């Protein structure tokens, strides 16, 4: 296995709004990662606070969506926005010496944002698949892409990855993304 991971964040039943628009591309990214011998990791969010209605433990809403391709047992639960707050995920990264991440999922302005920020802060290389993320308010996505770039993340898309079978870092190739 390469020292890389594709991370699928919070594609759960309670993320009903907008995830259907990206699920096919996320599944394509999973196929790409398998072909490239890259770890595939799924992050699940659970809300423990009493006042919330979503992502409650042991509910259908907290389960990964049925149309998400599951290719590994690398499923980690977090209780905060940042995926690194999951000790099991952090241990998985250390054990597998992962230093390069490809990020997909929801929500671009919350959990994806926090995870990208904290991965970069910890010195990891972060590649955000711009066409494999969504948000409750999709108008925030361009702003979030600019934010990720400002924190040192590379922005790429699934079509760029699918055009590569070499395993070469996509960030080393010319990037064409639409940030306004």
N, C-alpha and C positions, 0 to 999 in steps of 0.2 A: 504493500500500500504506500502511496505517496504521502508525504507529510502535509496533506491538504485536506480540507473538509468542506463539503457543501452543507450549509446549515439552513434548514427549513424551519422558520419561526412561526409558531402559533396558527398554523392552518388547521383550525379546530372548528367544530360545529357552531360555536358561538360567534365565529367570524363569518357570518352569512353574507354580510354586505360586501360586495365587490370581489371576493376571493374566486368566484366562478370565472371571472375574466382572466385570471392568471394561472389557474390550475393546470391547464394543458402545458403552458410554458414551464411551470415548476416541474411537472412530470418529465418534460424533455430534459431539463437540467439534471434531474435525478438519473435518467438514462445516460446522459453525457458523463456524469461523475462515475457511474459504474464502469463505463467503457474506459475511462481514464484511470481506473484503479484509485479513486479518491473516496475517502470516507463520506458516507451520507449520514447526517445527524438530524434528528427531529427534536425540536424544542416545543414543549407544551407549557402553557401558562395555567396556573390554578390560582384563583382568588380565595384567600382565607378570611378576608374581612367580612363581617356580618352584613354590611349594608349594600353589598353588590349582588347583582343577579346573574352575572355571566361567569363562566369558567369555574363553576363550583366543583370541588373534588367529587369524584364518583357520580358525575352526571353526564348525560349524553353531550351536553354543551362543551364539556372539557375534553371530549374524545377527538382524536384526529379525524378529519373528514374522510368519508368512505371513498371518495374519488382521488385521494392522494395515494400515489404509488409508494408502498412501504417496501424497502429493499434491505433493511438492516434492523437490528435490535437496538440500535443506538438512539433510544428515545429517552430524553431527559426532561424532568419537570422543574420549572422555576416558579417562584412565588413573587418575584419582582420583575421589572421590565428587562433588566440586563440578563442575558442568558448565562453570563459568567457567574451570576449569583447562585447558579446550580452547582453545588460542590461536585456532584457526579460528572457534570459536563466538564468542569475545570480539571478534574482528575483524568478524564478521558483525553483531553488535550495534552496534558503532561505525559501520560503513559504512551501516547502515540506520537509524541514530539511534533504535533501539528503547529505550523507557523503561518499557514496561508489559508484564508477562508473565503468562500463564495457564499454570499448572503441572499436568501430569498425569504418571502413571507409577509407577515402583517404585524403590526401596524407601522407603516413607514415613519410616522411622527411619534411613535411611542417605543414599543419593544425593539423594533428593528433599529431605530435611532440609538437607543440606549446601548444595545449590543454592539453596534458598529463603533460608537464612541469608546466604549470600554475595551474592546479588542484593540483598537488603535492605540489607546492610552497604555495598554500593556505591551505595545511594540509589535503586534502581529500585522501581517499584510492582510488587507481587507478589500475584497472585490464585491461590489454591490451589483447584482443583476437587475438593472433598472426596469426591465420588462417582466420581472418575477416578484415584484413587491407591490403592495397595495396599501390603502389607507381608508379609514372610515370616511375621510373627506379627501377624495382624489385630487382636489385642487392643491393640496399640500405637497404632492409628490415632487414637482420640479424644485420647490424650495428645499425639500429634504435632500434631493440629489446634490444641490449646491452645498448644503450643509455637510453631507458625507465627504464631498471633495475637499471642502475646507479643512476637514479633519484628517486628510491624507488617504482617504479611501479611493480606490480606482472604480470608475463607473464603466460597466460593460453591459452587454446584452446576450441573451441566449443564442441569437444567430451568429454572433462573433465566436462564441464558444463552440458551437456546432460546426463552424468552419475550420476548426482546429482539431486535428487528431494527434498532434505532436506532443502535447503536454507542455508546450512552451507557454510561459506566462502571457496571458492575453494583454496584460498591461504594457507589454513590450511592443505590441503591434499598434498601428494607428487606430485611435478610437473615434468613433462617430456617434455621438449621442446628442440628444436634443434637449439642452438645458437653456431655458429662456432667461 
